[in-house]
Amino acid sequence: MMFEPIGRETLSGRIREQLLQRISTGELEPGARIPSERALSEQFRVARTSVREAIQGLVSLGIIERRGNRSFVAEQLPDVTLTDLDSDPKSFVRQLFETRRTLELPIIRFAADRADDVARAEIAEVAQRFRTGIGLAEFRRLDRRFHATIARACGNPLLVEVYSKVLARLFESDEFDRLLTSTRNRAEVRRIVDASARHHAAIAAAIAEGAADDAVRQGARHPDAVERGIVDRLV
């Protein structure tokens, strides 16, 4: 089984994308052994640390599992729970956005490459509903819809199922809700919400044009900016 070389600017995220693609198409079947870190680093032409980081991200989601010092495709999708997550709100948020990046960036790339005209138009239409001054409750509802619409367009049912499980549990958490609704955080949350409208528009525009690399760049900037606002400034 051969994989394509990876450019330096993408590293572990692109490695995850290729592994997820092989899993979703059945080239790597449930229970199949993942090639060794050494073999993958040679094929991707990256350091073993990048391969290790990519695999660990999929292990944390239950898509890949460890057996001794070897990695295998999980026999079935995980039942995602929050029982092991740190109770500290800011630590929780960091875990939330680490999980989002692992899943969202491949989803955005696949949507940009694979979505049909109807799906691209729907993504653009939802993005247009974000506006400066939008209420927090409406923003959160539209935010879930926006990312769910992109996920449906990615053409990868495995990714969509895992993504839906994770976000459904994470975004309904009390910890995240308390950070966003605290009166002490009102000004910073407003800044985050208003900036997100611009981020969503940029993601939708890149997907509409089929510009996968630009869509992924915009998709990475969005959670990075939101996470910095929440972790660095919210109390």
MOKA-V342050 format. One record per residue. N is the residue number from 1. RES is the residue in one letter. PHI is phi in whole degrees, -180 to 180 (NA if undefined). BURIAL is 1 if it has 9 or more other C-alpha atoms within 8 Angstrom, else 0. Layout:
BEGIN
n->(N	N)
res->(RES	RES)
phi->(PHI	PHI)
burial->(BURIAL	BURIAL)
END
This chain:
BEGIN
n->(1	2	3	4	5	6	7	8	9	10	11	12	13	14	15	16	17	18	19	20	21	22	23	24	25	26	27	28	29	30	31	32	33	34	35	36	37	38	39	40	41	42	43	44	45	46	47	48	49	50	51	52	53	54	55	56	57	58	59	60	61	62	63	64	65	66	67	68	69	70	71	72	73	74	75	76	77	78	79	80	81	82	83	84	85	86	87	88	89	90	91	92	93	94	95	96	97	98	99	100	101	102	103	104	105	106	107	108	109	110	111	112	113	114	115	116	117	118	119	120	121	122	123	124	125	126	127	128	129	130	131	132	133	134	135	136	137	138	139	140	141	142	143	144	145	146	147	148	149	150	151	152	153	154	155	156	157	158	159	160	161	162	163	164	165	166	167	168	169	170	171	172	173	174	175	176	177	178	179	180	181	182	183	184	185	186	187	188	189	190	191	192	193	194	195	196	197	198	199	200	201	202	203	204	205	206	207	208	209	210	211	212	213	214	215	216	217	218	219	220	221	222	223	224	225	226	227	228	229	230	231	232	233	234	235)
res->(M	M	F	E	P	I	G	R	E	T	L	S	G	R	I	R	E	Q	L	L	Q	R	I	S	T	G	E	L	E	P	G	A	R	I	P	S	E	R	A	L	S	E	Q	F	R	V	A	R	T	S	V	R	E	A	I	Q	G	L	V	S	L	G	I	I	E	R	R	G	N	R	S	F	V	A	E	Q	L	P	D	V	T	L	T	D	L	D	S	D	P	K	S	F	V	R	Q	L	F	E	T	R	R	T	L	E	L	P	I	I	R	F	A	A	D	R	A	D	D	V	A	R	A	E	I	A	E	V	A	Q	R	F	R	T	G	I	G	L	A	E	F	R	R	L	D	R	R	F	H	A	T	I	A	R	A	C	G	N	P	L	L	V	E	V	Y	S	K	V	L	A	R	L	F	E	S	D	E	F	D	R	L	L	T	S	T	R	N	R	A	E	V	R	R	I	V	D	A	S	A	R	H	H	A	A	I	A	A	A	I	A	E	G	A	A	D	D	A	V	R	Q	G	A	R	H	P	D	A	V	E	R	G	I	V	D	R	L	V)
phi->(NA	-111	-119	-83	-59	-114	-74	-62	-72	-113	49	-61	-63	-71	-63	-58	-58	-67	-64	-61	-64	-67	-70	-69	-86	91	-63	-110	-81	-53	90	-70	-79	-79	-54	-62	-58	-63	-64	-68	-64	-70	-72	-78	62	-134	-70	-63	-63	-69	-63	-61	-65	-63	-65	-62	-62	-77	-65	-64	-91	83	-81	-119	-128	-93	-133	68	-103	-118	-116	-136	-66	-62	-70	-150	-66	-75	-94	-75	-131	-108	-65	-99	-79	-63	-80	-68	-56	-72	-64	-60	-63	-60	-65	-58	-76	-63	-67	-60	-61	-58	-94	-70	-66	-62	-61	-63	-62	-63	-64	-63	-81	-113	-61	-84	-63	-64	-65	-63	-67	-67	-61	-64	-66	-66	-60	-69	-78	-76	-150	-63	90	-61	-68	-62	-63	-67	-60	-64	-65	-68	-62	-63	-66	-60	-71	-67	-65	-63	-60	-62	-85	-80	73	-133	-59	-62	-62	-62	-66	-65	-59	-64	-62	-65	-68	-62	-76	-71	-75	-95	-74	-67	-61	-67	-64	-64	-63	-77	-101	-63	-63	-67	-103	-58	-66	-69	-63	-62	-63	-63	-63	-66	-67	-64	-61	-69	-62	-64	-62	-68	-62	-62	-64	-67	-65	-60	-86	72	-91	-62	-63	-68	-61	-67	-60	-66	-64	-75	-65	-62	-66	-61	-67	-67	-62	-60	-64	-75	-73	-84	-120	-76	-122)
burial->(0	0	0	0	0	1	0	0	0	0	1	1	1	1	1	1	1	1	0	1	0	1	1	1	0	0	0	1	0	1	0	0	1	1	0	0	1	0	0	1	1	0	1	1	1	1	0	1	0	1	1	1	1	1	1	0	1	1	1	0	1	1	1	1	1	1	0	0	0	1	1	1	1	1	0	0	0	0	0	0	0	0	0	0	0	0	0	0	1	0	1	1	1	1	1	1	1	0	1	1	1	1	1	1	1	1	1	1	1	1	1	1	1	1	1	0	0	0	1	1	1	1	1	1	0	1	1	0	0	1	0	0	0	1	0	0	0	0	1	0	0	1	0	0	1	1	0	1	1	1	1	1	1	1	1	0	0	0	1	1	0	1	1	1	1	1	0	0	1	1	0	0	0	0	1	1	1	0	1	1	0	0	0	0	1	1	0	1	1	1	0	1	1	1	0	1	1	0	1	1	1	1	1	1	1	1	1	1	0	0	1	1	0	0	1	1	0	1	1	1	1	1	1	0	1	1	1	1	1	1	1	0	0	1	0)
END
